[in-house]
Amino acid sequence: MRNTDAINIEEIPEVVYDPTCAKRGALNPLPPTKERITIRLDKDILAWFKQRVHEHGGGNYQTLINEALREYIQGHGTLETVLRRVIREEIHQTQHGCTSQGTADRG
């Protein structure tokens, strides 16, 4: 516990808050390419990204998540490409008697 007996509160200048000088909105406005959202992530996923930031000496875990999502999107092509791939896989499984788990359907 601290000893507060030696503090003379009369020596502390009074702080006057002037609400007319206040500014509304975010302290750090978003760049035009960013949008503020709310997203729910599993705790272990969030912890993983925060750990990566810590291991690299700082930064922003949100930027890391954004980069991971961008990399995923770029690696998987357009929605059309993804849909075509999924449809081809489904047709292949159907023609070869495979279930969705990839094993032969033996009735």
N, C-alpha and C positions, 0 to 999 in steps of 0.2 A: 504494500500500500504506500502511496506517495504521501509525503509530508507537505500539506498545502498551507500550513500556518504561516510560512514566510512570504506568501504571495499577497501583495497589496493590490487589490482589485481597483483601487482608485487611480493607479498608475496606468491602467489599461485604457486606451482611448475608446470612446464610444463609436460603434460602427453604425452608420446611418444608411439604411437601404433606400434607394430612390427608385421606385418601380417605373418611373417615366423613362429611365435609361435602359430598361430591360428589353431584350429582343425575343421575339417569338420564333419557334421552330428549332430545328436541330442545331447543336453547337457546331458540328462538322457537317455541312450540307453534302448530300450525296452527289457524286458525279452524274452527269446525264445518262451514262450507260448503266447505272445501277438502279435497283428498285428494292425498297425495304419490304421484307415479307416476314411472316411468322411461319416457322417450320418445326415440326416435331421429329426429332431424331432419337434413335435408341441411345441410351447412355454410353454403351460401349463404343459405338461409332463416334460419338462426339469426343469421348475420352481419347480415342485413337488419334484423331486429328489434332487435339490439343497437345498430346504427347509429341507428335511430330514437330509441332511448332516449338515446343520446349527444347527438344533435342537439337534443333537447328539454331538455337540461340535467340528465339523470339520471332515475332511476326504476328500474323493474324490467321487464326484457324478458319475463319470464314473465307478468306482468300484461298486457302488450301482446299476447302470443300468446293469452291467455285472452279478452281483449276481441275480438280478430280472429275467434276461433272462435265466440264468442257472436253477434257481428254476422252472421257467415255463416249460422249456424243460424236466427236471427231473420229473415234475408232470404230464406230458402228454405222456411220454413213447416215443417209437421209432416212426418213420414216419409210419411204417407198422401198429402199434397199433392205431395211430390216424386215418389213412385211413380206417382201419377196423371198427372203432367206427363210423366214419362219414357215411360210406356205410350202416352199420346196421341201423343207424338213418334214412337215406334216404329211405331204403327199408321199414322200419316200417311205416314211414309217407305215403308212396305210398300205402301200403297194407291197411292202415286204413283210406284212403281218406283224409289225412291231407295235407294242404298247407305247404309251407316252414315256415310260421309263426306259425304253430302248431295248427291252427284252422281247423275245419271241412270244407271241400269243399262242399258247398251247391249249386254250379252251378250258 
